[in-house]
Amino acid sequence: MSSSKQTHEHATIKAWAEKHGGVPALVEDTENGKKGGGILRIHFPEHSDSKSDLKETDWDNFFKVFDDNKLDFLYQDKKADGEESTFHKFIERE
């Protein structure tokens, strides 16, 4: 059985992303959104096609948007079958 974890600790998020080959990104053309900063994603360049609407950013900008919008990171280390998982999403912090 797989289980998800939740955090807002920057070091944990960065370590998880880097372990899985992920880089910080924003969805293009969302940087001036309602809450500001843009829609966050962890981008996995090795696992995606070249036609992506994601724009890579640096960790400082990524975490500024993350904190400004009071988000938490929901993620999974392993799938139910034991394989590595890249499942993640950003949710409002409680």
N, C-alpha and C positions, 0 to 999 in steps of 0.2 A: 504494500500500500504506500502511495506517495503522500507527502504532506507538504504544505506550504508554510513558509516563514514570513514574518513581517518585520521591517526595520525602517528607521530613518537615519541610521548611522552611516555617514559618508564612507568610512573605510570599509565597512562590510559590503556596501553596494559596489564600490569600485573593485574590490577584490573578487566578488562574484562575477562581475562583468568580464574582467580581465581573464579569469580562470576559464571562461567559456568563449573567449575570443571576441568579446563585445566591446564596443566603443560608445561614448556618449553621443547622442544625436537629438536633433529637433526635427519635427515634421516641417518641411519647407512651407513658407508662406503662412506660418501660424505665430510668428514672433510678436505680432502686435495684437494677439488675441485678447479676449475679454479680461482675463486675469493677468495677462502680460507674460512675456518671456517665451511663450511657445509651448507646443505639446512635446513632452519628453518621450524618448524611446532609447532603448539600448539596441544598437545596430550590430548585427553579426555579418560583416562583409563576406565571410567565407560561405555563408549559408543563404545568400540572397542573390537575385539577379542584378545585373548592372543598372536596371531601370528602377531606381528607388526614389521615393519622394522624401528621403531622409537627408539631412545635412549634418555632417559630423560637427561637433563643437568640442570645446575643452571642458575638463572636469570642473573648473572654477565656475564657468557660466552655467553648466548643467546643474550644479548644486545650488547656485543662486536661485535659479528658476524653481528648483525642487523645494527649497526652504521658503521662498516668497509665497509659494502656493500651498504651503503646509501639507506636503505629500508624505506618504509612506510608500515603501517599496515592498510589494508582495512577490515572493519568488519561490522557486522550487529547485532543490539540488539534484534530485533523482526522480525519474518517472516510476510508475508502479512496477515496471519490469526491471528496474535497477539501472537502466540507461541514464546517462547524464541528461539533464533537462535544461532548456533555456526559457522555460515558461517564466514570465514575469509580467507585472502590470503595476501601474501607479494608482494609488487610491488616496482619498482624502484622509488626513490624519485625524484620529479620534481624540 
